[in-house]
Amino acid sequence: MQDERPVVLHKGIYKPTATTAEAVFMITGMTIGAGILGIPFVVSRVGILIGVSYIIILGIVMLFLNVMIGEIIARTDESLQLPGLAGKYLGSHAKQLLTITTTFGAVGALLAYIIGEGKVLATLFGGEPVRWSIIFWSIGSAFIVAGLNRIKKAEKILSSTVIVLILLLSLYLLPHFKAPNLSYVDLSAVFLPYGVILFALHGAPAIAEAHALLPRDPGRFQRALIIGTLIPIAVYVLFAVAVAGAQGLLTTEVATVGLGQRFGAGVLVVANIFAVFAMCTGFMGLGTALKETLVWDHGLSNWLGTFLVISVPLLLFLAGFHNFVNILSIVGGLFIGLEAVVMVLVYWQARVTGVLPPSRYGAHYGLLISVPVFIIFGFITMHSIFKLLF
């Protein structure tokens, strides 16, 4: 049946507008990826109570940040990703800085997806993880080449499947919760979780894409943004409590890989199918966003932008970068933290000089919520730099 929805002109191409549900799934699909597989490991190491507190507090902070980014986009009269927005409101130096952070962060994330997917597929089907990583890269790259509309349709299906499988798996594991795992605390690992959790919560590049394919309805865009941010927070809390509560310190770096050793082949298959789908949505969504950053904001040809996005993570993987949790931690703590600090500065400037009024989207307490976001992400960034240097 022919799609009779209104179309929107986006970067010279007419595309069907997205529904609110599709916009939610675009944001949720990019957010729930490899990061969720690392959360139970770091939560089990620091303690469930501290780990869950991390997820909730950083989730609220990330919600504030996403709402601010959404208002920046709503005030801007052209389609730009985060580096382009930084350049528009803060100048070329800010654009160059955010280009470096978002590019390195996105490449690191794509690398993590390749590593994690190889481990998961090898657990399911046997064989060498490296070979499965390359197979996954080939399939995911084909979707990135295909473009945004096909990604949008795939993400809706995959995101729904992922959430259902997470809920089923978590509900199965919760009765196996061991009380001693709840009381376990290790304060020496208190700073371990934040990088991985921030990585898992990050979905900012999808905000511009969701806005581009929605009609000019700021209220509907904001609803999709808030719901798309809250869903991962709830999913992460449930999954972390279920896995870390059942496995404790036996939780593996890629959480689903170790479940089969205790709960059998059925749990192993369901858990790792969800992991496959979760990383597929993240890889496709983030890869598309990075490609569009290079094309929209930096004027690269579509062919060159696509080639760089799909080739650089693979080259790093082949060069031997295979530590899953360390990559998540660096990307989340350093690159995402610095990106957030810059976007708060962009937000302050956009409220003053934005071309378009915020209409119904405007956050009534935007300036107030931006201050704790700036302070928290500033501390995280400085601490991450300190860890890398010392």
C-alpha positions as YAML, in Angstrom:
chain: A
units: angstrom
residues:
- id: 1
  name: MET
  ca: [0.00, 0.00, 0.00]
- id: 2
  name: GLN
  ca: [1.33, 3.44, -0.89]
- id: 3
  name: ASP
  ca: [2.34, 5.64, 2.03]
- id: 4
  name: GLU
  ca: [-0.08, 8.61, 1.98]
- id: 5
  name: ARG
  ca: [1.41, 10.49, 4.92]
- id: 6
  name: PRO
  ca: [2.56, 14.07, 4.35]
- id: 7
  name: VAL
  ca: [6.13, 14.51, 3.18]
- id: 8
  name: VAL
  ca: [8.81, 16.91, 4.36]
- id: 9
  name: LEU
  ca: [11.66, 18.36, 2.33]
- id: 10
  name: HIS
  ca: [14.84, 17.32, 4.13]
- id: 11
  name: LYS
  ca: [18.25, 18.10, 2.63]
- id: 12
  name: GLY
  ca: [16.77, 18.34, -0.85]
- id: 13
  name: ILE
  ca: [14.90, 15.02, -0.59]
- id: 14
  name: TYR
  ca: [11.18, 14.57, 0.02]
- id: 15
  name: LYS
  ca: [10.61, 11.99, 2.74]
- id: 16
  name: PRO
  ca: [7.44, 10.77, 4.53]
- id: 17
  name: THR
  ca: [6.95, 12.40, 7.90]
- id: 18
  name: ALA
  ca: [7.43, 10.18, 10.94]
- id: 19
  name: THR
  ca: [4.73, 9.34, 13.43]
- id: 20
  name: THR
  ca: [5.31, 10.08, 17.10]
- id: 21
  name: ALA
  ca: [5.88, 6.38, 17.72]
- id: 22
  name: GLU
  ca: [8.49, 6.20, 14.94]
- id: 23
  name: ALA
  ca: [10.29, 9.22, 16.42]
- id: 24
  name: VAL
  ca: [10.27, 7.54, 19.84]
- id: 25
  name: PHE
  ca: [11.70, 4.36, 18.36]
- id: 26
  name: MET
  ca: [14.42, 6.31, 16.52]
- id: 27
  name: ILE
  ca: [15.61, 7.79, 19.82]
- id: 28
  name: THR
  ca: [15.13, 4.61, 21.84]
- id: 29
  name: GLY
  ca: [16.70, 2.49, 19.11]
- id: 30
  name: MET
  ca: [19.87, 4.56, 19.04]
- id: 31
  name: THR
  ca: [20.05, 4.74, 22.83]
- id: 32
  name: ILE
  ca: [19.58, 1.04, 23.66]
- id: 33
  name: GLY
  ca: [22.62, -0.60, 22.17]
- id: 34
  name: ALA
  ca: [25.89, -2.10, 23.34]
- id: 35
  name: GLY
  ca: [25.83, -0.02, 26.52]
- id: 36
  name: ILE
  ca: [23.05, -2.02, 28.12]
- id: 37
  name: LEU
  ca: [25.22, -5.12, 27.92]
- id: 38
  name: GLY
  ca: [27.96, -3.46, 30.00]
- id: 39
  name: ILE
  ca: [25.68, -1.99, 32.68]
- id: 40
  name: PRO
  ca: [25.11, -5.17, 34.76]
- id: 41
  name: PHE
  ca: [28.88, -5.76, 34.95]
- id: 42
  name: VAL
  ca: [29.70, -2.31, 36.38]
- id: 43
  name: VAL
  ca: [26.62, -2.37, 38.64]
- id: 44
  name: SER
  ca: [27.66, -5.76, 40.05]
- id: 45
  name: ARG
  ca: [31.16, -4.43, 40.78]
- id: 46
  name: VAL
  ca: [30.10, -1.31, 42.69]
- id: 47
  name: GLY
  ca: [26.93, -2.73, 44.24]
- id: 48
  name: ILE
  ca: [23.32, -2.81, 43.05]
- id: 49
  name: LEU
  ca: [22.05, 0.08, 45.19]
- id: 50
  name: ILE
  ca: [24.82, 2.44, 44.11]
- id: 51
  name: GLY
  ca: [24.61, 1.24, 40.51]
- id: 52
  name: VAL
  ca: [20.85, 1.77, 40.24]
- id: 53
  name: SER
  ca: [21.24, 5.22, 41.82]
- id: 54
  name: TYR
  ca: [23.77, 6.01, 39.10]
- id: 55
  name: ILE
  ca: [21.33, 4.97, 36.36]
- id: 56
  name: ILE
  ca: [18.46, 7.05, 37.76]
- id: 57
  name: ILE
  ca: [20.47, 10.20, 38.52]
- id: 58
  name: LEU
  ca: [22.44, 10.18, 35.27]
- id: 59
  name: GLY
  ca: [19.23, 9.29, 33.43]
- id: 60
  name: ILE
  ca: [17.51, 12.41, 34.76]
- id: 61
  name: VAL
  ca: [20.55, 14.52, 33.89]
- id: 62
  name: MET
  ca: [20.59, 13.07, 30.36]
- id: 63
  name: LEU
  ca: [16.86, 13.78, 30.01]
- id: 64
  name: PHE
  ca: [17.50, 17.43, 30.89]
- id: 65
  name: LEU
  ca: [20.31, 17.55, 28.34]
- id: 66
  name: ASN
  ca: [18.20, 15.97, 25.59]
- id: 67
  name: VAL
  ca: [15.36, 18.41, 26.23]
- id: 68
  name: MET
  ca: [17.83, 21.29, 25.89]
- id: 69
  name: ILE
  ca: [19.25, 19.88, 22.66]
- id: 70
  name: GLY
  ca: [15.71, 19.50, 21.36]
- id: 71
  name: GLU
  ca: [15.01, 23.17, 22.07]
- id: 72
  name: ILE
  ca: [18.22, 24.20, 20.28]
- id: 73
  name: ILE
  ca: [17.08, 22.24, 17.21]
- id: 74
  name: ALA
  ca: [13.55, 23.69, 17.45]
- id: 75
  name: ARG
  ca: [15.03, 27.23, 17.46]
- id: 76
  name: THR
  ca: [17.22, 26.58, 14.40]
- id: 77
  name: ASP
  ca: [16.04, 27.08, 10.81]
- id: 78
  name: GLU
  ca: [18.26, 24.44, 9.17]
- id: 79
  name: SER
  ca: [19.04, 20.74, 9.64]
- id: 80
  name: LEU
  ca: [22.26, 20.36, 11.60]
- id: 81
  name: GLN
  ca: [23.80, 17.72, 13.81]
- id: 82
  name: LEU
  ca: [25.52, 18.67, 17.08]
- id: 83
  name: PRO
  ca: [28.81, 20.02, 15.63]
- id: 84
  name: GLY
  ca: [26.88, 22.16, 13.16]
- id: 85
  name: LEU
  ca: [24.75, 23.57, 15.97]
- id: 86
  name: ALA
  ca: [27.89, 24.37, 18.00]
- id: 87
  name: GLY
  ca: [29.38, 26.18, 15.01]
- id: 88
  name: LYS
  ca: [26.22, 28.15, 14.34]
- id: 89
  name: TYR
  ca: [25.90, 29.48, 17.88]
- id: 90
  name: LEU
  ca: [29.47, 29.45, 19.28]
- id: 91
  name: GLY
  ca: [31.69, 29.75, 16.21]
- id: 92
  name: SER
  ca: [34.14, 27.63, 14.26]
- id: 93
  name: HIS
  ca: [36.34, 26.63, 17.20]
- id: 94
  name: ALA
  ca: [33.36, 25.12, 19.03]
- id: 95
  name: LYS
  ca: [32.36, 23.30, 15.86]
- id: 96
  name: GLN
  ca: [35.86, 21.86, 15.47]
- id: 97
  name: LEU
  ca: [35.98, 20.77, 19.12]
- id: 98
  name: LEU
  ca: [32.59, 19.08, 18.95]
- id: 99
  name: THR
  ca: [33.46, 17.52, 15.62]
- id: 100
  name: ILE
  ca: [36.45, 15.87, 17.26]
- id: 101
  name: THR
  ca: [34.54, 14.69, 20.34]
- id: 102
  name: THR
  ca: [31.45, 13.44, 18.50]
- id: 103
  name: THR
  ca: [33.48, 11.77, 15.79]
- id: 104
  name: PHE
  ca: [35.84, 10.00, 18.19]
- id: 105
  name: GLY
  ca: [32.92, 9.12, 20.45]
- id: 106
  name: ALA
  ca: [30.83, 7.75, 17.60]
- id: 107
  name: VAL
  ca: [33.72, 5.78, 16.15]
- id: 108
  name: GLY
  ca: [34.43, 4.33, 19.60]
- id: 109
  name: ALA
  ca: [30.77, 3.39, 19.98]
- id: 110
  name: LEU
  ca: [30.66, 1.72, 16.56]
- id: 111
  name: LEU
  ca: [33.82, -0.16, 17.52]
- id: 112
  name: ALA
  ca: [32.14, -1.32, 20.74]
- id: 113
  name: TYR
  ca: [29.17, -2.61, 18.76]
- id: 114
  name: ILE
  ca: [31.49, -4.58, 16.48]
- id: 115
  name: ILE
  ca: [33.34, -6.09, 19.47]
- id: 116
  name: GLY
  ca: [30.21, -6.90, 21.45]
- id: 117
  name: GLU
  ca: [28.31, -8.36, 18.52]
- id: 118
  name: GLY
  ca: [31.21, -10.69, 17.71]
- id: 119
  name: LYS
  ca: [31.26, -12.02, 21.29]
- id: 120
  name: VAL
  ca: [27.51, -12.54, 21.31]
- id: 121
  name: LEU
  ca: [27.28, -14.27, 17.94]
- id: 122
  name: ALA
  ca: [30.20, -16.52, 18.82]
- id: 123
  name: THR
  ca: [28.40, -17.49, 22.03]
- id: 124
  name: LEU
  ca: [25.27, -18.33, 20.03]
- id: 125
  name: PHE
  ca: [26.77, -20.12, 17.05]
- id: 126
  name: GLY
  ca: [30.35, -20.97, 18.00]
- id: 127
  name: GLY
  ca: [33.43, -20.00, 16.06]
- id: 128
  name: GLU
  ca: [35.79, -17.07, 16.39]
- id: 129
  name: PRO
  ca: [34.35, -13.76, 17.69]
- id: 130
  name: VAL
  ca: [36.54, -11.85, 15.19]
- id: 131
  name: ARG
  ca: [34.88, -13.58, 12.25]
- id: 132
  name: TRP
  ca: [31.39, -12.87, 13.58]
- id: 133
  name: SER
  ca: [32.33, -9.24, 14.21]
- id: 134
  name: ILE
  ca: [33.25, -8.81, 10.57]
- id: 135
  name: ILE
  ca: [30.01, -10.48, 9.43]
- id: 136
  name: PHE
  ca: [27.99, -8.14, 11.65]
- id: 137
  name: TRP
  ca: [29.93, -5.13, 10.36]
- id: 138
  name: SER
  ca: [29.11, -6.13, 6.79]
- id: 139
  name: ILE
  ca: [25.36, -6.35, 7.43]
- id: 140
  name: GLY
  ca: [25.17, -3.19, 9.56]
- id: 141
  name: SER
  ca: [27.18, -1.22, 7.00]
- id: 142
  name: ALA
  ca: [24.74, -2.26, 4.28]
- id: 143
  name: PHE
  ca: [21.90, -0.63, 6.23]
- id: 144
  name: ILE
  ca: [23.92, 2.56, 6.74]
- id: 145
  name: VAL
  ca: [24.55, 2.71, 2.99]
- id: 146
  name: ALA
  ca: [20.81, 2.19, 2.37]
- id: 147
  name: GLY
  ca: [19.89, 5.37, 4.23]
- id: 148
  name: LEU
  ca: [17.63, 6.89, 6.89]
- id: 149
  name: ASN
  ca: [14.19, 5.73, 5.71]
- id: 150
  name: ARG
  ca: [15.16, 2.06, 5.74]
- id: 151
  name: ILE
  ca: [16.86, 2.51, 9.11]
- id: 152
  name: LYS
  ca: [13.69, 4.11, 10.49]
- id: 153
  name: LYS
  ca: [11.60, 1.08, 9.48]
- id: 154
  name: ALA
  ca: [14.15, -1.42, 10.77]
- id: 155
  name: GLU
  ca: [14.59, 0.40, 14.09]
- id: 156
  name: LYS
  ca: [10.86, 0.35, 14.82]
- id: 157
  name: ILE
  ca: [10.79, -3.45, 14.52]
- id: 158
  name: LEU
  ca: [14.13, -4.10, 16.23]
- id: 159
  name: SER
  ca: [13.52, -1.65, 19.10]
- id: 160
  name: SER
  ca: [10.15, -3.23, 19.88]
- id: 161
  name: THR
  ca: [11.70, -6.70, 19.80]
- id: 162
  name: VAL
  ca: [14.59, -5.66, 22.04]
- id: 163
  name: ILE
  ca: [12.35, -4.16, 24.70]
- id: 164
  name: VAL
  ca: [10.06, -7.22, 24.73]
- id: 165
  name: LEU
  ca: [13.03, -9.60, 25.03]
- id: 166
  name: ILE
  ca: [14.62, -7.53, 27.81]
- id: 167
  name: LEU
  ca: [11.36, -7.56, 29.77]
- id: 168
  name: LEU
  ca: [10.93, -11.31, 29.32]
- id: 169
  name: LEU
  ca: [14.54, -12.04, 30.27]
- id: 170
  name: SER
  ca: [14.46, -9.73, 33.29]
- id: 171
  name: LEU
  ca: [11.18, -11.20, 34.56]
- id: 172
  name: TYR
  ca: [12.69, -14.67, 34.26]
- id: 173
  name: LEU
  ca: [15.84, -13.69, 36.18]
- id: 174
  name: LEU
  ca: [14.21, -11.68, 38.98]
- id: 175
  name: PRO
  ca: [12.99, -14.77, 40.93]
- id: 176
  name: HIS
  ca: [16.64, -15.92, 40.99]
- id: 177
  name: PHE
  ca: [17.70, -12.72, 42.78]
- id: 178
  name: LYS
  ca: [20.10, -13.46, 45.65]
- id: 179
  name: ALA
  ca: [19.79, -11.26, 48.75]
- id: 180
  name: PRO
  ca: [23.57, -11.07, 49.42]
- id: 181
  name: ASN
  ca: [24.01, -9.43, 46.00]
- id: 182
  name: LEU
  ca: [21.78, -6.55, 47.13]
- id: 183
  name: SER
  ca: [23.90, -5.79, 50.19]
- id: 184
  name: TYR
  ca: [27.23, -6.01, 48.38]
- id: 185
  name: VAL
  ca: [29.08, -2.67, 48.10]
- id: 186
  name: ASP
  ca: [32.59, -1.88, 46.90]
- id: 187
  name: LEU
  ca: [33.39, 1.81, 47.31]
- id: 188
  name: SER
  ca: [36.75, 1.35, 45.61]
- id: 189
  name: ALA
  ca: [34.76, 0.92, 42.37]
- id: 190
  name: VAL
  ca: [32.48, 3.91, 42.97]
- id: 191
  name: PHE
  ca: [33.65, 5.74, 39.84]
- id: 192
  name: LEU
  ca: [33.59, 2.65, 37.61]
- id: 193
  name: PRO
  ca: [29.96, 2.83, 36.39]
- id: 194
  name: TYR
  ca: [29.51, 6.41, 35.17]
- id: 195
  name: GLY
  ca: [31.28, 6.09, 31.82]
- id: 196
  name: VAL
  ca: [29.45, 2.91, 30.81]
- id: 197
  name: ILE
  ca: [26.08, 4.25, 31.99]
- id: 198
  name: LEU
  ca: [26.51, 7.55, 30.14]
- id: 199
  name: PHE
  ca: [27.45, 5.62, 27.03]
- id: 200
  name: ALA
  ca: [24.27, 3.55, 27.41]
- id: 201
  name: LEU
  ca: [22.08, 6.64, 27.92]
- id: 202
  name: HIS
  ca: [23.48, 8.62, 25.01]
- id: 203
  name: GLY
  ca: [21.12, 9.09, 22.08]
- id: 204
  name: ALA
  ca: [21.61, 12.76, 21.23]
- id: 205
  name: PRO
  ca: [22.41, 12.32, 17.51]
- id: 206
  name: ALA
  ca: [18.95, 10.79, 16.98]
- id: 207
  name: ILE
  ca: [17.24, 13.97, 18.18]
- id: 208
  name: ALA
  ca: [18.05, 15.93, 15.02]
- id: 209
  name: GLU
  ca: [16.97, 13.00, 12.85]
- id: 210
  name: ALA
  ca: [13.66, 12.65, 14.70]
- id: 211
  name: HIS
  ca: [12.99, 16.37, 14.35]
- id: 212
  name: ALA
  ca: [13.81, 16.29, 10.63]
- id: 213
  name: LEU
  ca: [11.16, 13.66, 9.93]
- id: 214
  name: LEU
  ca: [8.40, 15.07, 12.13]
- id: 215
  name: PRO
  ca: [5.91, 17.71, 10.96]
- id: 216
  name: ARG
  ca: [6.30, 21.20, 12.36]
- id: 217
  name: ASP
  ca: [4.74, 20.22, 15.66]
- id: 218
  name: PRO
  ca: [7.01, 21.18, 18.58]
- id: 219
  name: GLY
  ca: [4.70, 19.63, 21.15]
- id: 220
  name: ARG
  ca: [4.71, 16.23, 19.46]
- id: 221
  name: PHE
  ca: [8.47, 16.38, 18.96]
- id: 222
  name: GLN
  ca: [9.04, 17.12, 22.65]
- id: 223
  name: ARG
  ca: [6.77, 14.26, 23.73]
- id: 224
  name: ALA
  ca: [8.63, 11.84, 21.48]
- id: 225
  name: LEU
  ca: [11.95, 13.10, 22.85]
- id: 226
  name: ILE
  ca: [10.95, 12.70, 26.51]
- id: 227
  name: ILE
  ca: [9.38, 9.26, 26.05]
- id: 228
  name: GLY
  ca: [12.30, 8.09, 23.92]
- id: 229
  name: THR
  ca: [14.70, 9.10, 26.71]
- id: 230
  name: LEU
  ca: [12.69, 7.68, 29.63]
- id: 231
  name: ILE
  ca: [12.15, 4.22, 28.16]
- id: 232
  name: PRO
  ca: [15.87, 3.28, 28.22]
- id: 233
  name: ILE
  ca: [16.23, 4.47, 31.83]
- id: 234
  name: ALA
  ca: [13.46, 2.14, 33.01]
- id: 235
  name: VAL
  ca: [14.77, -0.72, 30.89]
- id: 236
  name: TYR
  ca: [18.31, -0.32, 32.23]
- id: 237
  name: VAL
  ca: [17.21, -0.33, 35.88]
- id: 238
  name: LEU
  ca: [15.17, -3.50, 35.40]
- id: 239
  name: PHE
  ca: [17.89, -5.30, 33.44]
- id: 240
  name: ALA
  ca: [20.70, -4.31, 35.80]
- id: 241
  name: VAL
  ca: [18.80, -5.43, 38.90]
- id: 242
  name: ALA
  ca: [17.75, -8.72, 37.28]
- id: 243
  name: VAL
  ca: [21.19, -9.72, 35.94]
- id: 244
  name: ALA
  ca: [23.42, -8.37, 38.72]
- id: 245
  name: GLY
  ca: [20.97, -9.66, 41.34]
- id: 246
  name: ALA
  ca: [21.02, -13.17, 39.90]
- id: 247
  name: GLN
  ca: [24.69, -13.36, 38.90]
- id: 248
  name: GLY
  ca: [26.50, -11.06, 41.34]
- id: 249
  name: LEU
  ca: [30.24, -10.97, 40.74]
- id: 250
  name: LEU
  ca: [29.86, -13.73, 38.14]
- id: 251
  name: THR
  ca: [28.35, -11.16, 35.76]
- id: 252
  name: THR
  ca: [30.43, -11.01, 32.58]
- id: 253
  name: GLU
  ca: [31.55, -7.86, 30.71]
- id: 254
  name: VAL
  ca: [29.00, -8.59, 27.99]
- id: 255
  name: ALA
  ca: [26.18, -9.48, 30.36]
- id: 256
  name: THR
  ca: [24.32, -11.98, 28.18]
- id: 257
  name: VAL
  ca: [27.39, -14.08, 27.39]
- id: 258
  name: GLY
  ca: [27.65, -15.53, 30.92]
- id: 259
  name: LEU
  ca: [23.96, -16.27, 31.54]
- id: 260
  name: GLY
  ca: [23.95, -19.62, 29.78]
- id: 261
  name: GLN
  ca: [26.51, -21.08, 32.20]
- id: 262
  name: ARG
  ca: [23.95, -20.97, 35.01]
- id: 263
  name: PHE
  ca: [20.51, -20.80, 33.39]
- id: 264
  name: GLY
  ca: [20.89, -23.13, 30.42]
- id: 265
  name: ALA
  ca: [20.59, -22.99, 26.64]
- id: 266
  name: GLY
  ca: [17.11, -21.43, 26.51]
- id: 267
  name: VAL
  ca: [18.14, -18.35, 28.48]
- id: 268
  name: LEU
  ca: [21.41, -18.19, 26.55]
- id: 269
  name: VAL
  ca: [19.60, -18.04, 23.21]
- id: 270
  name: VAL
  ca: [16.94, -15.48, 24.24]
- id: 271
  name: ALA
  ca: [19.45, -13.25, 26.02]
- id: 272
  name: ASN
  ca: [21.89, -13.15, 23.16]
- id: 273
  name: ILE
  ca: [19.21, -12.67, 20.50]
- id: 274
  name: PHE
  ca: [18.18, -9.55, 22.36]
- id: 275
  name: ALA
  ca: [21.84, -8.49, 22.48]
- id: 276
  name: VAL
  ca: [22.15, -8.97, 18.71]
- id: 277
  name: PHE
  ca: [19.09, -6.82, 18.04]
- id: 278
  name: ALA
  ca: [20.11, -4.14, 20.55]
- id: 279
  name: MET
  ca: [23.51, -3.66, 18.98]
- id: 280
  name: CYS
  ca: [22.04, -3.74, 15.47]
- id: 281
  name: THR
  ca: [19.76, -0.78, 16.22]
- id: 282
  name: GLY
  ca: [22.58, 1.16, 17.88]
- id: 283
  name: PHE
  ca: [25.06, 0.49, 15.08]
- id: 284
  name: MET
  ca: [22.65, 1.48, 12.31]
- id: 285
  name: GLY
  ca: [21.29, 4.56, 14.06]
- id: 286
  name: LEU
  ca: [24.62, 5.93, 15.23]
- id: 287
  name: GLY
  ca: [26.34, 5.13, 11.94]
- id: 288
  name: THR
  ca: [23.66, 7.04, 10.06]
- id: 289
  name: ALA
  ca: [23.91, 10.01, 12.43]
- id: 290
  name: LEU
  ca: [27.70, 10.16, 12.05]
- id: 291
  name: LYS
  ca: [27.39, 9.96, 8.27]
- id: 292
  name: GLU
  ca: [24.91, 12.82, 8.30]
- id: 293
  name: THR
  ca: [27.18, 14.89, 10.53]
- id: 294
  name: LEU
  ca: [29.95, 14.56, 7.94]
- id: 295
  name: VAL
  ca: [27.57, 15.27, 5.05]
- id: 296
  name: TRP
  ca: [25.28, 17.94, 6.58]
- id: 297
  name: ASP
  ca: [27.75, 19.82, 8.74]
- id: 298
  name: HIS
  ca: [31.04, 19.42, 6.84]
- id: 299
  name: GLY
  ca: [30.00, 19.20, 3.21]
- id: 300
  name: LEU
  ca: [31.49, 15.77, 2.47]
- id: 301
  name: SER
  ca: [29.96, 13.82, -0.35]
- id: 302
  name: ASN
  ca: [27.50, 11.12, 0.66]
- id: 303
  name: TRP
  ca: [29.87, 8.47, -0.70]
- id: 304
  name: LEU
  ca: [32.90, 9.72, 1.23]
- id: 305
  name: GLY
  ca: [30.95, 10.21, 4.46]
- id: 306
  name: THR
  ca: [29.57, 6.69, 4.26]
- id: 307
  name: PHE
  ca: [32.98, 5.21, 3.49]
- id: 308
  name: LEU
  ca: [34.63, 6.87, 6.50]
- id: 309
  name: VAL
  ca: [31.85, 5.84, 8.88]
- id: 310
  name: ILE
  ca: [31.94, 2.16, 7.97]
- id: 311
  name: SER
  ca: [35.69, 1.76, 7.42]
- id: 312
  name: VAL
  ca: [37.39, 3.48, 10.39]
- id: 313
  name: PRO
  ca: [35.77, 1.37, 13.17]
- id: 314
  name: LEU
  ca: [36.61, -1.79, 11.26]
- id: 315
  name: LEU
  ca: [40.26, -0.74, 10.86]
- id: 316
  name: LEU
  ca: [40.52, -0.06, 14.61]
- id: 317
  name: PHE
  ca: [39.00, -3.46, 15.34]
- id: 318
  name: LEU
  ca: [41.44, -5.19, 13.00]
- id: 319
  name: ALA
  ca: [44.27, -3.26, 14.69]
- id: 320
  name: GLY
  ca: [43.50, -5.06, 17.95]
- id: 321
  name: PHE
  ca: [41.17, -2.80, 19.98]
- id: 322
  name: HIS
  ca: [38.94, -5.45, 21.59]
- id: 323
  name: ASN
  ca: [38.32, -4.40, 25.24]
- id: 324
  name: PHE
  ca: [34.55, -3.89, 25.43]
- id: 325
  name: VAL
  ca: [34.04, -2.20, 28.82]
- id: 326
  name: ASN
  ca: [37.11, 0.05, 28.58]
- id: 327
  name: ILE
  ca: [35.90, 1.44, 25.25]
- id: 328
  name: LEU
  ca: [32.42, 2.08, 26.66]
- id: 329
  name: SER
  ca: [33.92, 3.85, 29.68]
- id: 330
  name: ILE
  ca: [36.22, 6.13, 27.68]
- id: 331
  name: VAL
  ca: [33.54, 7.08, 25.17]
- id: 332
  name: GLY
  ca: [30.92, 7.71, 27.86]
- id: 333
  name: GLY
  ca: [33.05, 9.54, 30.41]
- id: 334
  name: LEU
  ca: [35.30, 11.61, 28.15]
- id: 335
  name: PHE
  ca: [33.73, 12.17, 24.75]
- id: 336
  name: ILE
  ca: [30.06, 12.23, 25.75]
- id: 337
  name: GLY
  ca: [30.86, 14.26, 28.86]
- id: 338
  name: LEU
  ca: [32.71, 16.92, 26.84]
- id: 339
  name: GLU
  ca: [29.97, 16.94, 24.21]
- id: 340
  name: ALA
  ca: [27.39, 17.63, 26.93]
- id: 341
  name: VAL
  ca: [29.38, 20.56, 28.37]
- id: 342
  name: VAL
  ca: [29.62, 22.19, 24.93]
- id: 343
  name: MET
  ca: [25.91, 21.64, 24.20]
- id: 344
  name: VAL
  ca: [24.93, 23.41, 27.43]
- id: 345
  name: LEU
  ca: [26.94, 26.42, 26.25]
- id: 346
  name: VAL
  ca: [25.22, 26.16, 22.86]
- id: 347
  name: TYR
  ca: [21.86, 26.08, 24.63]
- id: 348
  name: TRP
  ca: [22.56, 29.27, 26.56]
- id: 349
  name: GLN
  ca: [23.50, 31.06, 23.34]
- id: 350
  name: ALA
  ca: [20.59, 29.63, 21.31]
- id: 351
  name: ARG
  ca: [18.07, 30.96, 23.84]
- id: 352
  name: VAL
  ca: [19.40, 34.43, 23.09]
- id: 353
  name: THR
  ca: [20.10, 34.31, 19.35]
- id: 354
  name: GLY
  ca: [17.99, 31.39, 18.04]
- id: 355
  name: VAL
  ca: [16.38, 32.24, 14.71]
- id: 356
  name: LEU
  ca: [13.02, 30.62, 15.46]
- id: 357
  name: PRO
  ca: [10.88, 31.02, 18.59]
- id: 358
  name: PRO
  ca: [10.57, 27.83, 20.66]
- id: 359
  name: SER
  ca: [6.75, 27.88, 20.36]
- id: 360
  name: ARG
  ca: [5.18, 25.20, 22.56]
- id: 361
  name: TYR
  ca: [8.50, 23.41, 22.91]
- id: 362
  name: GLY
  ca: [10.24, 25.97, 25.14]
- id: 363
  name: ALA
  ca: [11.35, 24.54, 28.48]
- id: 364
  name: HIS
  ca: [9.99, 26.78, 31.25]
- id: 365
  name: TYR
  ca: [12.92, 26.03, 33.55]
- id: 366
  name: GLY
  ca: [15.56, 25.56, 30.87]
- id: 367
  name: LEU
  ca: [18.17, 27.86, 32.34]
- id: 368
  name: LEU
  ca: [17.67, 26.39, 35.81]
- id: 369
  name: ILE
  ca: [18.10, 22.76, 34.76]
- id: 370
  name: SER
  ca: [21.08, 23.60, 32.58]
- id: 371
  name: VAL
  ca: [23.24, 24.56, 35.58]
- id: 372
  name: PRO
  ca: [23.34, 21.13, 37.31]
- id: 373
  name: VAL
  ca: [23.77, 19.46, 33.90]
- id: 374
  name: PHE
  ca: [26.81, 21.66, 33.22]
- id: 375
  name: ILE
  ca: [28.32, 21.01, 36.67]
- id: 376
  name: ILE
  ca: [27.80, 17.23, 36.61]
- id: 377
  name: PHE
  ca: [29.12, 16.72, 33.09]
- id: 378
  name: GLY
  ca: [32.00, 19.09, 33.78]
- id: 379
  name: PHE
  ca: [33.06, 17.00, 36.77]
- id: 380
  name: ILE
  ca: [32.69, 13.75, 34.81]
- id: 381
  name: THR
  ca: [34.81, 15.09, 31.96]
- id: 382
  name: MET
  ca: [37.59, 16.29, 34.26]
- id: 383
  name: HIS
  ca: [37.61, 13.02, 36.20]
- id: 384
  name: SER
  ca: [37.79, 11.03, 32.95]
- id: 385
  name: ILE
  ca: [40.74, 13.09, 31.75]
- id: 386
  name: PHE
  ca: [42.47, 12.58, 35.11]
- id: 387
  name: LYS
  ca: [41.97, 8.80, 34.89]
- id: 388
  name: LEU
  ca: [43.45, 8.66, 31.40]
- id: 389
  name: LEU
  ca: [46.47, 10.76, 32.33]
- id: 390
  name: PHE
  ca: [47.23, 9.23, 35.73]
...
